[in-house]
Amino acid sequence: MSECKEPRCSAPATKKWNGRPVCDDHYDMYRDQYESMLKDFQ
């Protein structure tokens, strides 16, 4: 698989976030931000 597309990150991309290849750490970061945003709307 390819590398994570985040700046200054060379970890292997293991997942995709909105079609963008990302590593586990960045995927978790985006997921946490998304869940936090959803809670703000409730």
Secondary structure per residue as TSV (DSSP state, phi and psi in degrees):
chain	resnum	aa	ss	phi	psi
A	1	M	-	360.0	165.1
A	2	S	-	-81.3	179.9
A	3	E	B	-84.6	157.8
A	4	C	-	-58.4	139.7
A	5	K	-	-89.8	5.2
A	6	E	S	-76.7	146.5
A	7	P	T	-59.5	141.1
A	8	R	T	59.4	27.1
A	9	C	-	-126.1	122.8
A	10	S	-	-115.0	15.2
A	11	A	S	-68.1	151.9
A	12	P	B	-66.1	137.3
A	13	A	-	-77.5	121.6
A	14	T	-	-112.6	-14.9
A	15	K	E	-140.4	173.5
A	16	K	E	-125.4	139.2
A	17	W	E	-120.1	111.4
A	18	N	T	53.3	40.8
A	19	G	T	83.1	-3.1
A	20	R	E	-97.0	123.2
A	21	P	E	-65.4	124.7
A	22	V	E	-137.0	159.7
A	23	C	-	-82.2	172.7
A	24	D	H	-57.7	-43.1
A	25	D	H	-63.1	-45.7
A	26	H	H	-70.6	-34.7
A	27	Y	H	-60.7	-46.3
A	28	D	H	-62.1	-39.4
A	29	M	H	-62.9	-47.5
A	30	Y	H	-64.1	-40.9
A	31	R	H	-63.1	-43.3
A	32	D	H	-62.7	-41.9
A	33	Q	H	-63.3	-41.7
A	34	Y	H	-65.0	-45.1
A	35	E	H	-64.5	-37.9
A	36	S	H	-63.6	-41.7
A	37	M	H	-63.4	-40.9
A	38	L	H	-63.9	-38.8
A	39	K	H	-64.1	-33.6
A	40	D	H	-64.8	-26.4
A	41	F	H	-83.7	-12.6
A	42	Q	-	-84.2	360.0
